[in-house]
Amino acid sequence: GDSVTQMEGPVTLSEEAFLTINCTYTATGYPSLFWYVQYPGEGLQLLLKATKADDKGSNKGFEATYRKETTSFHLEKGSVQVSDSAVYFCALRGGNKLTFGTGTQLKVEL
Amino acid sequence: NAGVTQTPKFQVLKTGQSMTLQCAQDMNHEYMSWYRQDPGMGLRLIHYSVGAGITDQGEVPNGYNVSRSTTEDFPLRLLSAAPSQTSVYFCASSYHGTRGIQSDEQFFGPGTRLTVL
């Protein structure tokens, strides 16, 4: 079945540091790929998405590129802020079901 | 729009008790789903519905029942709570696209934190 593997957290960075959170997937066919973010005490929010190979999703300074050859969808941001502290989930959609990774907690310190 | 609302926010049950977690959305979304979130496990799909009167099982359906009598509401029932059901539960909704597949963005409720003693 479909699966998503994310790097383990927590990831702790200083403000303005570069962020990479790795995500790889296993799926049949051509899934859509997503990054969701969960701020403390809240539900998940869609951060960005990509629906086909080589697409780049971007939002709020975050980017991720759909790499079919490496089955990856790594999340990057050039300069993180304290307000980016949250849990980030990589996910794929096959048909009507979303499959999530285990989540990566990001802590950004001053 | 209130979006996706869930009640209660917190609940403590004893083993064997029953309860219903409420979920409602005011966006006229056809697709609704329930997930549980456990440490180190991510979100796992419990049940989902593609429209009123239609429900289906997800990855971890055992111990849970759902029904969808209206487009707006999608309650989750625990018939006999067990400690293994201690978790945070999220309801989500989305449009159901023209190809019969849910649209890209799911809207999540704020969650219900359930503890079963």
HADDOCK unambig.tbl for C-alpha pairs under 7 A between the chains (distance, minus, plus):
assign (segid A and resid 42 and name CA) (segid B and resid 110 and name CA) 5.03 0.50 0.50
assign (segid A and resid 43 and name CA) (segid B and resid 108 and name CA) 5.48 0.50 0.50
assign (segid A and resid 43 and name CA) (segid B and resid 109 and name CA) 5.58 0.50 0.50
assign (segid A and resid 43 and name CA) (segid B and resid 110 and name CA) 4.44 0.50 0.50
assign (segid A and resid 43 and name CA) (segid B and resid 111 and name CA) 6.14 0.50 0.50
assign (segid A and resid 44 and name CA) (segid B and resid 108 and name CA) 5.74 0.50 0.50
assign (segid A and resid 45 and name CA) (segid B and resid 107 and name CA) 6.91 0.50 0.50
assign (segid A and resid 45 and name CA) (segid B and resid 108 and name CA) 6.91 0.50 0.50
assign (segid A and resid 46 and name CA) (segid B and resid 105 and name CA) 6.45 0.50 0.50
assign (segid A and resid 95 and name CA) (segid B and resid 101 and name CA) 5.87 0.50 0.50
assign (segid A and resid 96 and name CA) (segid B and resid 101 and name CA) 5.40 0.50 0.50
assign (segid A and resid 96 and name CA) (segid B and resid 102 and name CA) 5.60 0.50 0.50
assign (segid A and resid 100 and name CA) (segid B and resid 42 and name CA) 6.10 0.50 0.50
assign (segid A and resid 100 and name CA) (segid B and resid 43 and name CA) 5.89 0.50 0.50
assign (segid A and resid 101 and name CA) (segid B and resid 42 and name CA) 5.60 0.50 0.50
assign (segid A and resid 102 and name CA) (segid B and resid 40 and name CA) 5.54 0.50 0.50
assign (segid A and resid 102 and name CA) (segid B and resid 41 and name CA) 5.01 0.50 0.50
assign (segid A and resid 102 and name CA) (segid B and resid 42 and name CA) 3.67 0.50 0.50
assign (segid A and resid 103 and name CA) (segid B and resid 42 and name CA) 5.79 0.50 0.50
